Amino acid sequence: MTATDLRALAERAGRELEEATAPEILRWAAESFGERFCVTSSMEDAVVAHLASRALPGVDVVFLDTGYHFPETIGTRDAVAAVMDVNVITLTPRATVAEQDAAHGPRLHDRDPDLCCALRKVEPLERGLAAYDAWATGLRRDESPTRAGTPVVGWDERRRKVKVSPIARWTQEDVDAYVAEHGVLTNPLLMDGYASVGCAPCTRRVAEGEDARAGRWAGLAKTECGLHG
């Protein structure tokens, strides 16, 4: 399909699947794209990977290893690869942390977090998604104001791909219930005060009453890493 065809498909599906369940949305994606469809996961939890594995057994699950992850996140990735019917693909930046420090100075994430994310997340994902027409994310509308308008199926204009967010309409309670019902793997940090898990230098625990994304880039105007706009 051409990009024009894909965009039309995404826009139509976004309207038609707005009230669909997450499994229905993922079955549509599996039927529409087959091996040209993947799931991206930060390994905060494996909910979308688990859902997708039921719609498309052996589905590719793409993980970005930035070099700055908590050990618990790497452990979650390894556990997902070991026990779920998925194919975990780990993407890495072009430069190691040491090479980036040599080129840009140490702790770039403190001085220019947007550039650090661009180098260690956005660029690797651009390369990693080249083999796919559509990708799934775990974005939810209730996570933060910047995500409130997330469509269940939309058009990723920058990458010219269909972007599927099957749990966009879920709440945290829905996620917790699914995890409990199916015994889905989650990052241990979620039980230690972290509501959203990213790179270790840029993530803190959240206080009571804060939204789930408040622990990311705390004290900065930055709220997104650039993967989602």
Disulfide bonds with the S-S distance in Angstrom:
none
